[in-house]
Amino acid sequence: MTAPRILLLLVILNTLVVIGSTVFNYTQIKALQAGQSTTGEAPAEAQEEKVEYQFFPIEKVIVSLKGQSREHYFVLDLVLQADIEADPKKLEQIDPMVRNSVVAHLSAMTFEQLRALPIPELQSTLERALFDDFASKKLAIPFANVLVSKLIVQ
């Protein structure tokens, strides 16, 4: 084979590789912009079944805490996240238990400790305290999560 033919074959092969990669990149970008999976699999959200929850508010939980120079007050509004099948009457019945557990748990802390807690950490701390209290009293836990919907510090 002569040198011009080899050079011509290399140019043609190189051109085909460039065109192929351009078409591949174009289809990948279009699929990403459309929100489709580029691997041919269905999106994770479509595979998972959507879970519905109901929310039960527990408003105005007031906690008095000692600070360095004076007494401080925390006002919390909590929301219990429960499965949609949970009985609303059971959620209403546990309101005093939740209030008692939250006040007892937070009253043991100082103002500085509680003020330093980020909201997600406060939520997980309250959740653990509630789960522990319910377990110690051998009560069923009709909720899945505890959410802090309002926090006022005075």
C-alpha positions as CSV (number, residue, x, y, z in Angstrom):
1,M,0.0,0.0,0.0
2,T,1.3,3.4,-0.9
3,A,1.7,6.3,1.6
4,P,-1.1,8.4,0.1
5,R,-3.6,5.5,0.4
6,I,-2.6,4.9,4.1
7,L,-2.9,8.6,4.8
8,L,-6.3,8.7,3.1
9,L,-7.5,5.7,5.2
10,L,-6.3,7.4,8.4
11,V,-8.1,10.6,7.6
12,I,-11.4,8.7,6.8
13,L,-11.1,6.6,10.0
14,N,-10.4,9.7,12.1
15,T,-13.4,11.5,10.5
16,L,-15.7,8.6,11.3
17,V,-14.5,8.6,14.9
18,V,-15.1,12.3,15.3
19,I,-18.6,12.1,13.8
20,G,-19.6,9.1,15.9
21,S,-18.4,10.7,19.2
22,T,-20.3,13.9,18.2
23,V,-23.5,12.1,17.6
24,F,-23.1,10.1,20.9
25,N,-22.5,13.3,22.9
26,Y,-25.4,15.0,21.3
27,T,-27.8,12.2,22.2
28,Q,-26.5,12.0,25.8
29,I,-26.9,15.8,26.3
30,K,-30.5,15.7,24.9
31,A,-31.4,12.8,27.2
32,L,-30.0,14.6,30.2
33,Q,-31.9,17.8,29.3
34,A,-35.1,15.9,29.0
35,G,-34.6,14.2,32.3
36,Q,-34.3,10.7,30.9
37,S,-31.8,8.1,32.1
38,T,-28.9,7.7,29.7
39,T,-28.3,4.1,30.8
40,G,-31.6,2.7,29.6
41,E,-32.9,2.2,33.1
42,A,-36.0,3.8,34.5
43,P,-35.4,6.6,37.0
44,A,-35.2,5.7,40.7
45,E,-38.2,7.8,41.5
46,A,-40.4,5.9,39.0
47,Q,-39.2,2.5,40.5
48,E,-39.9,3.5,44.1
49,E,-43.5,3.6,45.2
50,K,-44.5,7.0,46.6
51,V,-45.2,7.0,50.3
52,E,-47.8,9.3,51.6
53,Y,-47.7,10.7,55.1
54,Q,-50.0,12.6,57.4
55,F,-48.8,15.3,59.7
56,F,-50.0,15.9,63.3
57,P,-48.9,19.3,64.8
58,I,-47.9,19.7,68.4
59,E,-47.8,23.4,68.9
60,K,-46.2,25.6,71.6
61,V,-44.0,23.3,73.6
62,I,-42.4,25.8,76.0
63,V,-39.1,25.0,77.7
64,S,-37.4,27.1,80.3
65,L,-33.6,26.8,80.4
66,K,-30.9,28.3,82.6
67,G,-28.4,30.5,80.9
68,Q,-25.2,32.1,82.2
69,S,-26.9,35.3,83.3
70,R,-30.6,34.7,83.1
71,E,-33.3,32.2,82.3
72,H,-34.2,31.7,78.7
73,Y,-37.3,30.3,77.0
74,F,-37.6,28.1,74.0
75,V,-40.9,27.7,72.2
76,L,-41.1,24.8,69.8
77,D,-43.7,23.8,67.3
78,L,-43.3,20.1,66.4
79,V,-44.9,18.0,63.7
80,L,-45.2,14.3,63.9
81,Q,-44.9,12.6,60.6
82,A,-47.0,9.4,60.5
83,D,-48.1,6.9,57.8
84,I,-51.3,7.8,56.0
85,E,-53.0,4.8,57.6
86,A,-52.2,5.9,61.2
87,D,-55.2,6.6,63.3
88,P,-55.6,10.4,64.0
89,K,-57.1,9.6,67.4
90,K,-53.9,7.8,68.5
91,L,-51.9,10.8,67.4
92,E,-54.1,13.1,69.4
93,Q,-53.8,10.8,72.5
94,I,-50.0,10.8,72.5
95,D,-49.8,14.6,72.5
96,P,-49.2,14.8,76.3
97,M,-46.6,12.1,76.2
98,V,-44.7,13.8,73.4
99,R,-44.9,17.2,75.3
100,N,-43.7,15.5,78.5
101,S,-40.8,13.7,76.8
102,V,-39.7,16.8,74.9
103,V,-39.8,19.1,77.9
104,A,-38.0,16.5,80.1
105,H,-35.3,16.0,77.5
106,L,-34.6,19.6,76.7
107,S,-34.8,20.8,80.3
108,A,-31.8,18.8,81.1
109,M,-29.7,20.9,78.6
110,T,-28.3,24.3,79.1
111,F,-29.3,27.3,77.0
112,E,-25.9,27.3,75.3
113,Q,-26.1,23.6,74.5
114,L,-29.5,23.8,73.0
115,R,-28.8,27.0,71.1
116,A,-25.7,25.4,69.5
117,L,-27.7,22.5,68.1
118,P,-28.6,22.8,64.4
119,I,-32.2,22.0,63.6
120,P,-31.5,18.6,61.9
121,E,-29.5,17.5,65.0
122,L,-32.3,18.8,67.3
123,Q,-34.9,16.8,65.3
124,S,-32.9,13.6,65.5
125,T,-32.2,14.2,69.2
126,L,-35.9,14.7,70.0
127,E,-36.8,11.7,67.8
128,R,-34.4,9.4,69.7
129,A,-35.7,10.7,73.1
130,L,-39.3,10.1,72.0
131,F,-38.6,6.6,70.7
132,D,-36.7,5.7,73.9
133,D,-39.5,7.1,76.1
134,F,-42.2,5.2,74.2
135,A,-40.1,2.0,74.3
136,S,-39.5,2.3,78.0
137,K,-43.2,2.6,78.6
138,K,-43.9,-0.2,76.1
139,L,-46.1,2.0,74.0
140,A,-46.6,1.7,70.2
141,I,-45.0,4.5,68.2
142,P,-47.7,5.7,65.7
143,F,-45.3,8.2,64.0
144,A,-42.2,7.8,61.9
145,N,-40.4,11.2,62.3
146,V,-40.4,14.3,64.4
147,L,-40.1,17.6,62.6
148,V,-39.4,21.0,64.1
149,S,-41.6,23.5,62.3
150,K,-40.9,26.5,64.5
151,L,-38.3,27.5,67.0
152,I,-38.4,30.7,69.0
153,V,-35.6,31.6,71.5
154,Q,-36.1,34.3,74.1
